[in-house]
Every structure is written in C-alpha cells, then in structure tokens.
Amino acid sequence: MKKFGLIMIYLMWSLSVAWAGDEASAVTSNKTAIDLVQSHADYVWTLVAAVFVFFMQAGFAMVEAGFTRAKNAVNIMMKNLMDFSMGSIVYWAVGFGLMFGVSKTGFFGTSGFFLSDFKVGGDPWVLAFWMFQVVFAATAATIVSGAMAERTKFSGYLLYSIFITGLIYPVFGSWAWGSLFNGSGWLEGLGFIDFAGSTVVHSVGGWAALAGAIVLGPRLGKYTKEGKVKPILGHNIPLAAIGVFILWLGWFGFNPGSTTAASKDIAMIFVNTNLSAAAGAIIAMLVSWIKFGKPEVGMSLNGALAGLVGITAGCANVTPTSSIVIGAIAGIIVVFSVLFFDKIKIDDPVGAISVHGVCGAWGTLAAGIFNMGGMSLKIMSVQLIGIVSCFVWTFPLAYLLFKLIDVTIGLRVSREEEMEGLDATEHGGNAYPDFTTINHGTPGILSGPGNPNHDPVPSYASGKLMKQI
C-alpha cells in the first residue's frame, strides 16, 4: 500500500511537470504566433498603404490635366505614366540605396543599391519597405510636372525626373529618414519632425518645381506687355475635382501608412489628415469668396490639398483640434501664395509651388508649434533648419539641372509647338479627337466663356468668377 502511494505521488508529480512544460511551451508558441500575426499585419498594412499612395498618381494626372488645356492632356498623362515607371527603375537602382543605405556621415547611404539588401530566403521586409518608399519618390517627381506643364519638352522631362528620383529626393530623404532602415541622417539626429513628408516629399517637389518654372518662363499669352495676368483656363474642372478627391483618398495611405505598422496609432493620423484637409478646403473657399466675390472652385480644391500637405509632417504628433488649425492656416496661405507667384510672373498652371513647397514648409513648422509634447526653442530651431536645408539643397541643384538640360537637349518647346499643343507635336496624339479648341487672338489660350483676359488670378481660375476687389 505504501508502495502504491509512492507510485501515485510520483505519477502525479510527473503529470504536473509535464503539464507545466506543456503550458510553458504553449505560452511560447502563442507568443510566436502573435508576433507572426503582427508581422504579417504590418506587411499587409504597409503594402495596402503603398497601393493608396500609388493611386495618387491618378489623382495628380487628373488635377494637372483638368487645370490645363485640352491640347496638352495626352502630354500630362504620358508624364505621369513615365515619372512613376522611370522613377521605379531609378529608385530601385540608385535612389533607395542613397536614401536608406548604411551611412557613416549622415548625408547619404552607400549600400543597398539594386535592392542588394534583399537575399533569397532572407527577411523580405526590405521589399515591402521599398515598395512603400518608391511611391513616395514618384510623388516628389510628379509635383514638378504640374508647375512646368504645357511648355516642357518631353525628353527634358524624362531626364529631370531621373535626377529627382535618383538624387535630389533620396539624398534629402536620407537626412531626415535614413534610420528607418539601415541608414542615419544628420537632420533626424537633431530631432527633426516630419512624420510623413511635408518637407521631405512635398517641399522637395515644390522647390524643384519653382526652379523649373523660373528656368522655363511663363506660357505664351500668360502676361501682357504691361505685366497684367491673363488667365489661361483649365479645360476640365470636374476632372480636376475628381483628381483632388483621389488625392485625398490616397493621403489615407500616405500619412497613416508611414507608421509601416498595423497599430492603433493610425486612428489619430487618419482623423488628423481628414480634418486638416476639410479645414483647408473650407477656409480657401471663404478667402476666395471674400477676395473674388464668388466661392472659387480652383482655390477651394487647392485648399484641400494645402490642408493635406500641411498636416503631413505633424499628423502623428498633434491633436485633432490642432490639425484643424493647421489646415485652416494652410487654406489661407495657399490662396495668397498662388496670387503672389502670379504677380511676380512665375507661371504655375496648377499651383504646385504654393500647395507643396510653401504649405509643405508651413506644415513642417506647424509640427513643432503644435507638438503634443510641447513646443520649445530647440524644436522650432530644428524645424527651421530642416525647412531651410531642404530649400538650400533642392532649389539650387534643381535650378542647375534645368539650366543644363536647357542648354543641351533643350527644356522648352518652340513657340509654334506650344501654340499647337504638346499632344500633337510631342506625341502625335489628340486627347479629344471629336472636339476642337479655338484660339481667339491670344496664342495658346483655349477659348472659354467669360475669360476677361485681364484679372490677376490663377491659371485654373474660371474667368467670370475672378474679379479682384
């Protein structure tokens, strides 16, 4: 009996040890499974967000085509197709390595070219991360095409797109975001706040656009000999409006996707993104209503985009209330910025310089001003350093690039080609073969109802609505 009791005690002890082992193993297995699910969710969210940002290419194409003339619509579509296609190859070969490769200096990466960080059988995260980053690079390039629309040689456009996605954008990107992968950047080391790219993406594109517009000069018929502005009407405002809605949608991948993680943090980023865009649209509408006597559609659409650009830097570190203030101020800035550039005879057919360059700078500054952790002199100093360094790097280099293209293969089409339209002269095509555009005396201006040809208003403004007070 005593032996039986000892045997039972031994068996119970053995079972308890076994159960304890099973429990420990289950805990370990559960943790591994949970980590695996989270990892897979991060992949899915990052790639879905990349799809959203890629869809922004369609939005940019529609905005640019709608705000410009029918005779250049094919050219706009070709440029948006090629800046992503060529940009993808260039970013794969060079740009990604410069931006996220190992960096000993903090100025640019020196590894990871041709996606060499990816090894078969290794961690495929580099592929998901590259896919998310390449759509950002394409965004920076396509911003430039809008400001230089309707008078740029297609060959010149292809050349400068290569340099923007392969050099200008990734080098500055490495300064601010290099540590997101293998690199390190001197600017992020200072504490620079630009979560999704108000400066890194949008101001880079905007300042490069400014350089291009200056080198190109204004479109034929844009200004009189006396210096007055002649509105050149966009041919399809509904198309432009649909483009803005697509961009708004795409921004829900642009900003929340920059977490590259399926986490609860994206909820506030979604809300901030939406509120800032809404505030920008409303305030731009009100300002244009006061300024021109009517709620102007072009300004209102660009107000939404200004709010989106403005919140991009601080979308993860400001409150929803602050996002409304940021978007509202962006809506004011964009109206007066567009009018300012028109006044100094820098012809930007779609308002890209104002929306992306100027409002990108505002958004970066706002990320420091409205920081939930508090504003300090150090934070504001670093934000200003980032804004200035972006301009100092991007504008002179882009200006030199455009000048070199201009004196070699040529940047601007001839007067005759511009008057006829780039669709026919550059591509041998016609976007609307069943319709005809008519010129009334002024070279290169599409006829349209109510074009007064004298008001100092943006290129995409509807003529009858634009009367300065």
C-alpha positions as MATLAB code, in Angstrom:
seq = 'MKKFGLIMIYLMWSLSVAWAGDEASAVTSNKTAIDLVQSHADYVWTLVAAVFVFFMQAGFAMVEAGFTRAKNAVNIMMKNLMDFSMGSIVYWAVGFGLMFGVSKTGFFGTSGFFLSDFKVGGDPWVLAFWMFQVVFAATAATIVSGAMAERTKFSGYLLYSIFITGLIYPVFGSWAWGSLFNGSGWLEGLGFIDFAGSTVVHSVGGWAALAGAIVLGPRLGKYTKEGKVKPILGHNIPLAAIGVFILWLGWFGFNPGSTTAASKDIAMIFVNTNLSAAAGAIIAMLVSWIKFGKPEVGMSLNGALAGLVGITAGCANVTPTSSIVIGAIAGIIVVFSVLFFDKIKIDDPVGAISVHGVCGAWGTLAAGIFNMGGMSLKIMSVQLIGIVSCFVWTFPLAYLLFKLIDVTIGLRVSREEEMEGLDATEHGGNAYPDFTTINHGTPGILSGPGNPNHDPVPSYASGKLMKQI';
ca = [
       0.000    0.000    0.000;
       2.850    2.270    0.869;
       4.500    1.463   -2.465;
       1.217    2.154   -4.278;
       1.007    5.527   -2.575;
       4.558    6.379   -3.557;
       3.825    5.342   -7.140;
       0.712    7.570   -7.249;
       2.636   10.538   -5.836;
       5.343   10.022   -8.445;
       2.797    9.815  -11.266;
       1.024   12.975  -10.094;
       4.361   14.792   -9.867;
       5.312   13.596  -13.334;
       1.992   14.758  -14.775;
       2.304   18.131  -13.086;
       5.776   18.589  -14.567;
       4.514   17.541  -17.982;
       1.541   19.882  -17.767;
       3.801   22.700  -16.637;
       6.059   22.008  -19.618;
       3.106   21.978  -21.988;
       1.874   25.251  -20.540;
       5.278   26.873  -20.925;
       5.519   25.563  -24.458;
       2.030   26.842  -25.244;
       2.893   30.283  -23.918;
       5.995   30.340  -26.084;
       4.057   29.117  -29.099;
       1.306   31.651  -28.532;
       3.801   34.499  -28.333;
       5.459   33.331  -31.533;
       2.076   33.072  -33.231;
       1.030   36.517  -32.037;
       4.315   38.024  -33.245;
       3.872   36.283  -36.582;
       0.317   37.618  -36.978;
       1.501   41.141  -36.095;
       4.361   40.870  -38.568;
       2.022   39.729  -41.326;
      -0.416   42.523  -40.477;
       2.433   45.054  -40.722;
       3.294   43.742  -44.180;
      -0.312   43.868  -45.355;
      -0.962   47.359  -43.995;
       2.269   48.770  -45.435;
       1.587   47.313  -48.875;
      -2.072   48.372  -48.863;
      -0.940   51.884  -47.924;
       1.544   51.754  -50.814;
      -1.357   50.967  -53.151;
      -3.219   54.022  -51.818;
      -0.205   56.242  -52.449;
       0.302   54.763  -55.910;
      -3.310   55.639  -56.715;
      -2.353   59.257  -56.038;
      -0.586   59.176  -59.411;
      -4.042   59.017  -60.988;
      -5.116   61.938  -58.828;
      -2.137   64.057  -59.837;
      -2.705   63.207  -63.508;
      -6.351   64.296  -63.294;
      -5.603   67.508  -61.394;
      -2.870   68.520  -63.815;
      -4.894   67.645  -66.907;
      -8.037   69.344  -65.625;
      -6.268   72.577  -64.668;
      -4.511   72.815  -68.050;
      -5.709   72.936  -71.655;
      -7.170   70.126  -73.735;
      -4.364   70.291  -76.279;
      -1.872   69.126  -73.631;
      -3.872   66.358  -71.912;
      -2.025   63.469  -73.600;
       1.284   65.026  -72.593;
       0.146   65.267  -68.955;
      -0.854   61.599  -68.917;
       2.397   60.496  -70.525;
       4.436   62.435  -67.971;
       2.576   60.906  -65.034;
       2.954   57.441  -66.538;
       6.661   57.863  -67.147;
       7.659   59.575  -63.914;
       6.408   56.546  -61.985;
       7.734   53.992  -64.463;
      11.183   55.521  -64.825;
      11.222   56.587  -61.185;
      10.643   52.991  -60.080;
      13.676   51.750  -62.010;
      15.935   54.615  -60.934;
      14.866   54.325  -57.291;
      15.497   50.575  -57.398;
      18.968   51.086  -58.867;
      20.215   54.165  -57.022;
      17.684   56.164  -55.008;
      16.813   53.636  -52.314;
      20.479   52.990  -51.542;
      21.250   56.713  -51.276;
      18.256   57.225  -49.013;
      18.352   54.195  -46.729;
      21.738   52.580  -47.200;
      24.389   52.435  -44.491;
      25.669   55.961  -43.862;
      28.755   56.859  -41.843;
      28.399   60.596  -42.454;
      24.633   61.078  -42.112;
      24.474   62.660  -45.565;
      23.702   59.719  -47.884;
      23.648   55.948  -47.949;
      26.361   53.812  -49.511;
      24.732   50.368  -49.669;
      21.545   48.674  -50.798;
      21.767   49.668  -54.467;
      19.768   47.489  -56.885;
      17.918   46.152  -53.813;
      21.035   44.216  -52.851;
      19.831   44.115  -49.220;
      17.287   41.514  -50.289;
      18.553   37.943  -50.101;
      16.543   34.947  -51.254;
      15.371   33.161  -48.148;
      16.147   36.193  -46.005;
      13.895   38.815  -44.454;
      11.553   40.124  -47.174;
      10.729   43.313  -45.219;
      13.100   45.248  -47.476;
      10.733   44.524  -50.375;
       7.657   45.827  -48.570;
       9.555   48.868  -47.305;
      10.967   49.599  -50.779;
       7.511   49.404  -52.318;
       6.163   51.926  -49.836;
       9.102   54.268  -50.388;
       9.135   54.174  -54.186;
       5.602   55.564  -54.398;
       6.779   58.482  -52.250;
       9.681   59.130  -54.603;
       7.299   59.196  -57.559;
       5.103   61.714  -55.746;
       8.026   64.129  -55.375;
       8.726   63.874  -59.105;
       5.158   64.321  -60.296;
       4.721   67.515  -58.246;
       7.266   69.150  -60.541;
       5.405   68.272  -63.740;
       2.341   70.332  -62.796;
       4.262   73.589  -62.370;
       6.101   73.026  -65.665;
       3.079   71.915  -67.661;
       2.185   72.981  -71.207;
       5.630   74.134  -72.392;
       8.210   71.488  -71.397;
       9.930   69.133  -73.830;
       9.046   65.538  -73.080;
      12.692   64.436  -73.409;
      13.734   67.134  -70.935;
      11.019   65.988  -68.568;
      12.233   62.395  -68.651;
      15.773   63.497  -67.879;
      14.956   65.664  -64.890;
      12.590   63.011  -63.464;
      15.545   60.626  -63.343;
      17.632   63.062  -61.320;
      14.822   63.971  -58.933;
      14.004   60.355  -58.014;
      17.607   59.185  -58.220;
      19.471   62.007  -56.480;
      17.694   65.134  -55.241;
      14.847   63.492  -53.337;
      16.688   60.475  -51.858;
      19.663   62.467  -50.565;
      17.477   64.879  -48.618;
      15.309   61.944  -47.584;
      18.362   60.255  -46.084;
      18.987   63.328  -43.921;
      15.526   63.102  -42.377;
      14.523   59.429  -42.572;
      17.682   57.354  -43.076;
      17.383   55.442  -39.809;
      14.021   53.967  -40.845;
      16.073   51.231  -42.484;
      19.874   50.881  -42.462;
      20.978   54.485  -42.616;
      21.230   57.519  -40.387;
      20.619   61.180  -41.143;
      22.175   64.265  -39.601;
      18.837   66.100  -39.621;
      16.867   63.385  -37.858;
      19.718   63.179  -35.376;
      18.870   66.744  -34.344;
      15.254   65.712  -33.663;
      13.646   66.896  -36.905;
       9.877   66.198  -37.023;
       8.473   65.288  -40.421;
       6.477   62.115  -39.955;
       5.198   61.597  -43.496;
       6.959   64.222  -45.599;
       5.637   67.799  -45.626;
       9.225   68.810  -46.321;
      10.878   65.540  -47.334;
       8.402   64.858  -50.152;
       6.292   67.945  -50.778;
       8.726   70.800  -50.275;
      11.381   68.927  -52.241;
       8.895   68.641  -55.106;
       7.680   72.211  -54.641;
      11.123   73.856  -54.603;
      12.227   71.812  -57.616;
       9.021   72.956  -59.341;
       9.867   76.568  -58.520;
      13.289   76.201  -60.134;
      11.775   74.602  -63.217;
       9.099   77.263  -63.632;
      11.707   80.025  -63.373;
      14.018   78.465  -65.962;
      11.139   77.740  -68.350;
       9.454   81.097  -68.081;
       5.687   81.677  -68.372;
       3.427   80.176  -71.011;
       2.699   82.199  -74.133;
      -0.092   84.675  -73.533;
       0.037   84.424  -69.746;
       1.102   88.043  -69.207;
       0.522   91.228  -71.189;
       3.299   93.650  -72.110;
       2.117   95.774  -69.206;
       2.587   92.846  -66.839;
      -1.076   92.071  -66.252;
      -2.144   88.458  -65.804;
      -4.228   86.743  -68.450;
      -5.984   83.674  -67.066;
      -5.381   80.542  -69.111;
      -8.386   78.421  -68.310;
      -8.224   74.771  -67.365;
     -10.252   72.668  -69.764;
     -11.946   70.267  -67.342;
     -12.587   71.350  -63.755;
     -14.728   68.230  -62.980;
     -11.710   66.093  -63.896;
      -9.509   68.190  -61.593;
     -12.053   67.866  -58.773;
     -12.138   64.080  -59.102;
      -8.347   64.151  -59.001;
      -8.411   66.049  -55.706;
     -10.812   63.505  -54.192;
      -8.479   60.701  -55.310;
      -5.527   62.504  -53.741;
      -7.495   62.976  -50.525;
      -8.174   59.225  -50.501;
      -4.545   58.461  -51.274;
      -3.413   60.547  -48.334;
      -5.046   57.995  -46.020;
      -2.246   55.719  -47.168;
       0.377   58.453  -47.325;
       0.138   59.576  -43.689;
      -1.147   56.558  -41.692;
       0.906   54.221  -43.863;
       4.080   55.964  -42.730;
       3.783   54.024  -39.466;
       4.643   50.916  -41.560;
       2.858   49.059  -38.763;
      -0.687   47.825  -38.245;
      -1.186   49.586  -34.926;
      -3.772   51.675  -33.109;
      -1.675   54.767  -33.819;
      -3.119   55.051  -37.306;
      -6.565   56.062  -35.968;
      -5.490   59.542  -34.893;
      -3.409   60.001  -38.038;
      -6.484   59.228  -40.159;
      -8.569   61.754  -38.234;
      -5.901   64.474  -38.322;
      -5.402   64.001  -42.060;
      -9.091   64.311  -42.804;
      -9.782   67.286  -40.533;
      -6.873   69.305  -41.891;
      -7.966   68.734  -45.495;
     -11.543   69.725  -44.694;
     -10.444   72.884  -42.882;
      -8.134   73.829  -45.750;
     -10.903   73.474  -48.321;
     -13.402   75.494  -46.278;
     -11.059   78.353  -45.459;
      -9.671   78.588  -49.003;
     -13.251   78.762  -50.262;
     -14.104   81.555  -47.808;
     -10.954   83.528  -48.596;
     -11.572   83.273  -52.343;
     -15.212   84.258  -51.779;
     -14.109   87.406  -49.969;
     -11.296   88.094  -52.407;
     -13.106   87.463  -55.692;
     -16.767   87.848  -54.755;
     -17.562   84.190  -55.509;
     -16.546   80.836  -53.950;
     -13.879   79.867  -56.499;
     -13.554   76.163  -57.252;
      -9.864   76.067  -58.158;
      -8.817   77.761  -54.936;
     -11.137   75.533  -52.893;
      -9.708   72.366  -54.432;
      -6.163   73.518  -53.827;
      -7.199   74.465  -50.288;
      -7.979   70.805  -49.590;
      -4.591   69.792  -50.970;
      -2.895   72.522  -48.933;
      -4.506   71.147  -45.771;
      -3.303   67.653  -46.649;
       0.252   68.808  -47.292;
       0.191   70.944  -44.141;
      -0.725   68.079  -41.810;
       1.662   65.554  -43.349;
       4.614   66.458  -41.107;
       2.726   66.562  -37.809;
      -0.057   64.045  -38.405;
       1.270   61.751  -35.655;
       2.219   64.323  -33.021;
      -0.587   66.924  -32.986;
      -4.169   66.751  -31.715;
      -7.247   66.719  -33.960;
      -8.065   70.281  -32.876;
      -4.573   71.406  -33.849;
      -4.939   69.670  -37.217;
      -7.949   71.885  -37.979;
      -5.917   74.997  -37.189;
      -3.013   73.751  -39.326;
      -5.313   73.036  -42.263;
      -7.146   76.350  -41.922;
      -3.921   78.345  -41.997;
      -2.742   76.303  -44.995;
      -6.008   77.216  -46.737;
      -5.258   80.907  -46.238;
      -1.615   80.595  -47.240;
      -2.312   78.773  -50.497;
      -4.644   81.464  -51.843;
      -2.249   84.331  -51.265;
       0.758   82.276  -52.318;
      -0.813   81.459  -55.699;
      -1.615   85.137  -56.252;
       1.909   86.129  -55.169;
       3.652   83.855  -57.673;
       1.343   85.043  -60.428;
       2.154   88.638  -59.501;
       5.912   88.086  -59.792;
       5.350   86.305  -63.133;
       6.207   82.761  -62.095;
       3.685   80.757  -64.089;
       2.489   77.660  -62.232;
      -0.537   76.231  -64.065;
      -1.760   74.083  -61.151;
      -0.497   75.912  -58.058;
       2.023   73.169  -57.223;
       4.671   75.518  -55.823;
       2.189   77.027  -53.385;
       0.455   73.787  -52.392;
       3.548   71.648  -51.983;
       6.510   73.964  -51.484;
       5.036   76.769  -49.380;
       2.415   74.738  -47.493;
       4.962   71.962  -47.000;
       7.188   74.452  -45.196;
       4.223   75.650  -43.140;
       3.292   72.091  -42.195;
       6.824   71.337  -41.038;
       6.874   74.459  -38.889;
       3.400   73.625  -37.555;
       4.556   70.166  -36.462;
       6.806   71.929  -33.976;
       4.378   74.668  -32.969;
       1.513   72.267  -32.183;
       3.620   69.363  -30.893;
       1.593   67.497  -28.230;
       4.711   67.110  -26.111;
       5.140   70.861  -26.003;
       6.884   73.475  -28.112;
      10.423   74.583  -27.322;
      13.077   76.802  -28.831;
      15.140   73.724  -29.674;
      12.255   72.046  -31.518;
      11.463   75.172  -33.510;
      15.131   75.734  -34.343;
      15.460   72.202  -35.699;
      12.262   72.549  -37.727;
      13.562   75.776  -39.267;
      16.917   74.134  -40.003;
      15.066   71.356  -41.823;
      12.972   73.783  -43.876;
      15.958   75.911  -44.853;
      18.247   72.954  -45.579;
      15.595   71.498  -47.892;
      15.426   74.718  -49.897;
      19.213   75.182  -49.942;
      19.737   71.616  -51.177;
      16.829   71.338  -53.600;
      16.374   74.711  -55.298;
      19.962   75.449  -56.430;
      20.580   71.858  -57.540;
      17.281   71.694  -59.439;
      17.926   75.110  -60.996;
      21.350   73.954  -62.186;
      19.825   70.732  -63.520;
      17.169   72.592  -65.502;
      19.738   75.045  -66.859;
      21.977   72.203  -68.023;
      19.053   70.480  -69.719;
      18.063   73.768  -71.317;
      21.486   74.384  -72.878;
      21.957   70.777  -74.012;
      18.867   68.949  -75.244;
      16.521   71.864  -74.560;
      13.902   72.219  -71.832;
      11.184   74.238  -73.555;
       9.355   73.515  -76.781;
       9.304   76.072  -79.596;
       6.712   78.829  -79.805;
       4.954   77.063  -82.660;
       4.843   73.742  -80.806;
       3.436   75.389  -77.692;
       0.719   77.128  -79.710;
      -0.261   73.905  -81.467;
      -0.190   71.886  -78.266;
       2.163   69.229  -76.928;
      -0.240   66.369  -77.643;
       0.237   66.765  -81.384;
       3.850   67.962  -81.516;
       5.377   65.765  -78.813;
       3.212   62.642  -79.021;
       1.331   62.778  -82.313;
      -1.914   62.360  -80.413;
      -5.174   64.068  -79.567;
      -6.950   63.521  -76.259;
     -10.317   64.636  -77.642;
     -10.476   63.854  -81.366;
     -14.205   64.642  -81.552;
     -13.735   68.191  -80.248;
     -11.831   71.271  -81.419;
     -10.163   74.043  -79.426;
     -10.394   77.578  -80.784;
      -7.949   80.421  -80.252;
      -9.264   83.986  -80.176;
      -6.239   86.087  -80.990;
      -4.086   85.267  -77.981;
      -1.627   82.469  -78.811;
      -2.112   79.269  -76.892;
      -5.233   80.264  -74.924;
      -8.203   77.942  -75.060;
     -11.423   79.810  -75.665;
     -13.860   79.723  -72.802;
     -16.929   81.566  -71.575;
     -16.247   84.761  -69.693;
     -12.450   84.908  -69.995;
     -11.790   88.587  -69.279;
      -8.059   88.293  -70.087;
      -7.110   90.898  -67.548;
      -7.693   89.772  -63.988;
      -4.605   88.802  -61.918;
      -5.880   85.340  -60.992;
      -4.515   81.785  -61.054;
      -4.243   79.860  -64.285;
      -7.022   77.462  -63.385;
      -9.498   80.151  -62.349;
     -12.893   80.292  -64.013;
     -12.994   83.607  -65.849;
     -16.374   85.046  -64.844;
     -15.799   84.398  -61.172;
     -12.417   86.088  -60.980;
     -12.778   89.793  -60.234;
     -10.326   91.368  -57.885;
     -11.813   93.511  -55.133;
];
